Amino acid sequence: MYRSLHTVVIFTISLLLVGCVPAPAPKPSTSSTHSRPTMGTPIGQVNGYREYGYPPRDYRQRIKNYFANKLKRADHAKYTFSAPVRAYKRKGLAYGGDVAWRGWLVDVAIAVPSRTGRLQKPKPYMVLFKGDVIVEDILGSNHKLITRVGK
Amino acid sequence: MANFNTHFVVAATASAVLSGTLLSMEILEPTQAVMAFALGTFGGLMPDIDSDRSKSIGIGFTVVSLLVTILAVFVKNSTYSLLEMLIMAGVVFGTVRFGFIEIFRKISKHRGMFHSIPVAIIWGESTAILMHLFFGLNALVSWVYGIMIIWGYLVHLILDEVYSVDLGNRRVKKSWGTALKLFKVKTRTDQIQTILIYALVAFLWTKAPDPTMIKEALFSPEAWANFKDVLLPYDGRWFFH
């Protein structure tokens, strides 16, 4: 009797303990290839986030929303995205040349139709993020005042 | 040789046509097109700044002096007081406008190498570098501004050559060939000057913004297709859109 009660108690406690194990943490809703730091993130990587901030979340949709009000015929635009990279931008030398922005840069190529409906060759843009906010877009895939630091 | 007013009107017209085309092809925004027009017109007056008595030298040096003064104010505005900036601006403007002009008058000769295609390119490259590195504009717009300066400059040189043909008397004036030239090698000084100018063209090219975007926007099959798209009404209906 005592033995079977012991077995039932152990079994019940085991079940309770298994139930108490936390479910895997939900993945952040980001389309970035980078994840935000967790308890297991190496300290060097955390320091990188301190300087440049976290990679932008849901950057594809944010970029589409941003250009929807900026480009002509944007509703027919075709986007090609690259993964965000850390970068910084200096002010023009006329404004002192100091570092004006430090954050994440996303390269995107956007093809929009011409006024006749012909889909034009995609134009490259560099979209600069501070956190999740787009601070600037620059036409082209490079600029002498922008330095890419890496992923 | 065409006079100041002729150069001004022709350069302004040519710049209006080109900047309007670039606006229509959606290479420039409206505000950028206005700036491109102004630069093209200014470029059309620049070659004559080597003429001691021309209006161009006065206008050219005033514009350059103002530009240098504004740059100096931009650089120092966060550290200087208003009074310091005022004094600095006065000194910079006076030095460039009235000091450098005398030096320039002494060293330059009218219809020397200032009237040449490589010097037009030097001005265009310098403008592109200034816009890109100093004002942080993107490579495409920086190059468009540079090309507008070259465009205005070349229009001036072509006009000078056109005016050196006397159609009434059916003769070519002595000035024929002195404006639209690639080099001048008559004297030792001319040869050294030509070498230095081409060396400067090459050096500035290394510092200039990436030309990929401008090549794609103006000198590619895609650019030609864009131009054809805007040349005629796409649906054949004129003035009813």
HADDOCK unambig.tbl for C-alpha pairs under 7 A between the chains (distance, minus, plus):
assign (segid A and resid 91 and name CA) (segid B and resid 136 and name CA) 6.82 0.50 0.50
assign (segid A and resid 92 and name CA) (segid B and resid 133 and name CA) 5.51 0.50 0.50
assign (segid A and resid 92 and name CA) (segid B and resid 134 and name CA) 4.43 0.50 0.50
assign (segid A and resid 92 and name CA) (segid B and resid 135 and name CA) 4.81 0.50 0.50
assign (segid A and resid 92 and name CA) (segid B and resid 136 and name CA) 4.69 0.50 0.50
assign (segid A and resid 93 and name CA) (segid B and resid 133 and name CA) 6.17 0.50 0.50
assign (segid A and resid 93 and name CA) (segid B and resid 134 and name CA) 4.35 0.50 0.50
assign (segid A and resid 93 and name CA) (segid B and resid 135 and name CA) 6.90 0.50 0.50
assign (segid A and resid 94 and name CA) (segid B and resid 71 and name CA) 5.65 0.50 0.50
assign (segid A and resid 94 and name CA) (segid B and resid 74 and name CA) 5.82 0.50 0.50
assign (segid A and resid 94 and name CA) (segid B and resid 75 and name CA) 5.49 0.50 0.50
assign (segid A and resid 94 and name CA) (segid B and resid 134 and name CA) 4.73 0.50 0.50
assign (segid A and resid 94 and name CA) (segid B and resid 135 and name CA) 6.04 0.50 0.50
assign (segid A and resid 95 and name CA) (segid B and resid 74 and name CA) 5.65 0.50 0.50
assign (segid A and resid 95 and name CA) (segid B and resid 75 and name CA) 5.30 0.50 0.50
assign (segid A and resid 96 and name CA) (segid B and resid 75 and name CA) 5.35 0.50 0.50
assign (segid A and resid 116 and name CA) (segid B and resid 229 and name CA) 6.52 0.50 0.50
assign (segid A and resid 116 and name CA) (segid B and resid 234 and name CA) 6.27 0.50 0.50
assign (segid A and resid 138 and name CA) (segid B and resid 138 and name CA) 6.38 0.50 0.50
assign (segid A and resid 139 and name CA) (segid B and resid 138 and name CA) 6.10 0.50 0.50
assign (segid A and resid 140 and name CA) (segid B and resid 139 and name CA) 6.96 0.50 0.50
assign (segid A and resid 140 and name CA) (segid B and resid 213 and name CA) 6.78 0.50 0.50
assign (segid A and resid 143 and name CA) (segid B and resid 138 and name CA) 6.80 0.50 0.50
assign (segid A and resid 143 and name CA) (segid B and resid 139 and name CA) 6.89 0.50 0.50
assign (segid A and resid 144 and name CA) (segid B and resid 133 and name CA) 6.95 0.50 0.50
assign (segid A and resid 145 and name CA) (segid B and resid 133 and name CA) 6.89 0.50 0.50
